[in-house]
Amino acid sequence: MQYNTQKEKLLLPEYGRNIQNMVDHCVSIKDPEERKKCAYTVIDIMGSMFPHLRDVNNFKHILWDHLAIMSDFKLEIDYPYEIITREELYTNPGHLDYSRPTMKYRHYGKILERMIKIAADMEEGEKKNHLLKMLLSQMKRSYSQWNKEADDEKIFHDLYDLSGGKIKLNADTHSIPEVKLNNSRDKLKNIKYQRKR
């Protein structure tokens, strides 16, 4: 008895060994017309294995690409589509540059900095005061995630700096509520404890 691990490795294991054997047989056929008929039959069988993908754009094209890959690009027929080449398949993708947003204070994040700029340009009033309270609370929460103790004076200074000097608050006129950071490990322990009960 021969185990699958002892057999030749499948190039596309999702199709299975029987389809791979069909493709190998197709490659070995000498007559070009018979080889082409065999290839179309194999494509029909491959397509019937994944009926839920028939609505996918270029489904047939993908199947022909897979057939070429499974034959190790040795199947010599006139393909109905332009198939993938060995070079395209095995070349590394190009370098992907990630966006590096410029932030003065990374621990606050880009969105909070934008909101501070919006608040700086707002008219004085109840809406602006409410937004500033929420911003100060969120700034303290963000600051506390990266530092053991949150310094209110530092947060007021950062708000002044991020607003371009337009928002000047201090501890005498405004207070920042204490924030309680939930430890995710404690949450997991509580969930496990509740399940056992």
C-alpha positions in Angstrom: 0.0 0.0 0.0 1.3 3.4 -0.9 0.4 6.4 1.2 -0.4 9.9 -0.3 2.7 11.3 1.5 4.8 8.9 -0.5 3.3 9.9 -3.8 4.3 13.0 -5.9 3.2 16.3 -4.3 0.1 17.8 -5.8 0.5 21.2 -7.3 -3.1 22.2 -6.5 -4.3 19.8 -3.8 -7.8 21.2 -3.8 -8.6 19.3 -7.0 -7.3 16.0 -5.6 -5.2 13.2 -7.0 -7.7 11.9 -9.5 -7.9 15.2 -11.3 -4.1 15.4 -11.3 -4.0 11.9 -12.8 -6.4 13.1 -15.6 -4.2 16.1 -16.3 -1.1 13.9 -16.4 -2.9 11.6 -18.9 -4.0 14.6 -21.0 -0.3 15.8 -21.2 0.8 12.3 -22.4 -1.7 12.1 -25.3 0.1 12.4 -28.6 -2.7 13.4 -30.9 -3.4 17.2 -30.7 -7.1 16.9 -31.3 -7.5 14.1 -28.7 -5.4 16.1 -26.2 -7.6 19.2 -26.7 -10.8 17.1 -26.2 -9.3 15.6 -23.0 -8.4 19.1 -21.8 -12.0 20.4 -22.2 -13.3 17.3 -20.5 -11.0 17.9 -17.5 -12.0 21.6 -17.4 -15.7 20.5 -17.2 -15.0 18.1 -14.4 -12.9 20.7 -12.5 -15.8 23.2 -12.9 -18.4 20.8 -11.6 -16.3 20.3 -8.4 -16.9 23.9 -7.3 -20.5 24.8 -8.6 -20.8 27.6 -6.1 -18.0 29.5 -7.9 -19.6 29.5 -11.3 -20.9 33.1 -10.7 -17.4 34.3 -10.1 -16.0 36.6 -12.9 -13.6 34.8 -15.2 -14.3 31.4 -13.6 -13.5 29.5 -16.8 -10.3 31.6 -17.2 -9.2 30.6 -13.7 -9.9 26.9 -14.4 -7.7 27.1 -17.6 -4.9 28.7 -15.5 -5.2 26.0 -13.0 -5.0 23.3 -15.7 -1.8 24.9 -17.0 -0.4 25.0 -13.5 -1.3 21.4 -12.8 0.3 20.2 -16.0 3.4 22.1 -15.0 2.9 24.2 -18.1 3.6 21.1 -20.3 0.1 20.8 -21.8 0.5 21.8 -25.5 -2.9 22.9 -26.7 -4.5 26.1 -28.1 -6.0 27.6 -24.9 -9.2 29.6 -25.2 -7.8 32.2 -22.9 -4.4 33.8 -22.4 -3.1 31.7 -19.5 -0.7 32.6 -16.7 3.0 32.0 -17.4 5.5 30.3 -15.1 7.3 33.6 -14.7 4.2 35.4 -13.6 3.3 32.6 -11.2 6.7 32.4 -9.4 7.8 36.1 -9.4 7.6 38.0 -6.1 5.0 40.8 -6.0 6.2 44.3 -6.0 7.0 46.2 -2.8 3.9 47.6 -1.1 4.3 50.9 0.6 2.2 51.4 3.7 0.8 54.9 4.4 2.6 56.5 7.3 0.4 59.3 8.5 2.1 62.1 10.1 1.0 62.5 13.7 2.5 64.6 16.5 1.5 62.1 19.2 1.0 58.6 18.0 -0.7 57.4 21.1 -3.7 59.7 20.4 -4.1 58.6 16.8 -4.9 60.3 13.6 -8.7 60.6 14.1 -8.4 62.3 17.5 -6.0 64.8 16.1 -8.4 65.6 13.3 -11.3 66.0 15.8 -9.2 68.4 17.8 -8.6 70.6 14.7 -12.4 70.5 14.1 -13.1 71.6 17.7 -10.5 74.4 17.4 -12.4 75.9 14.4 -15.8 75.6 16.1 -17.7 78.6 17.4 -17.7 79.0 21.2 -20.8 77.5 22.8 -22.3 74.4 24.4 -21.5 72.1 21.5 -17.9 73.0 21.5 -17.7 72.6 25.3 -19.3 69.2 25.1 -16.9 68.1 22.4 -13.9 69.3 24.4 -15.1 67.2 27.4 -15.3 64.1 25.2 -12.0 64.8 23.6 -10.2 65.3 26.9 -11.7 62.1 28.2 -10.6 60.2 25.1 -7.1 61.8 25.2 -6.8 60.6 28.8 -7.9 57.1 27.9 -5.5 56.9 25.0 -2.7 58.4 27.1 -3.3 55.9 29.9 -3.1 53.0 27.6 0.6 53.8 26.9 1.6 55.4 30.2 1.0 54.0 33.7 -0.2 57.3 35.1 -2.1 60.0 33.2 -0.9 63.5 33.8 -3.7 66.0 33.3 -1.3 68.9 32.7 0.4 67.0 29.9 -3.0 66.3 28.3 -3.9 70.0 28.5 -0.6 70.9 27.0 -1.0 68.3 24.2 -4.5 69.7 23.4 -3.1 73.2 23.2 -0.3 71.9 20.9 -2.6 69.8 18.6 -5.1 72.7 18.2 -2.3 75.0 17.0 -2.6 77.2 20.1 -6.4 77.8 19.6 -7.6 75.8 22.6 -6.0 76.7 25.9 -7.5 74.9 28.9 -6.1 74.2 32.3 -6.8 72.2 35.5 -8.3 75.3 37.2 -11.1 75.7 34.7 -11.6 72.1 33.5 -11.4 68.7 35.0 -10.8 65.5 33.2 -12.7 62.5 34.6 -10.8 59.5 35.7 -10.8 56.7 33.2 -10.8 53.0 34.1 -9.0 50.8 31.6 -10.5 47.3 31.3 -7.8 44.7 31.3 -8.7 42.1 28.6 -7.1 39.3 30.7 -9.5 40.0 33.6 -12.4 39.9 31.2 -11.3 36.5 29.9 -11.0 35.2 33.5 -14.5 36.5 34.3 -15.9 34.8 31.2 -14.3 31.5 32.0 -15.4 31.7 35.6 -19.0 32.4 34.5 -19.0 29.4 32.2 -17.9 27.0 34.9 -20.7 28.0 37.3 
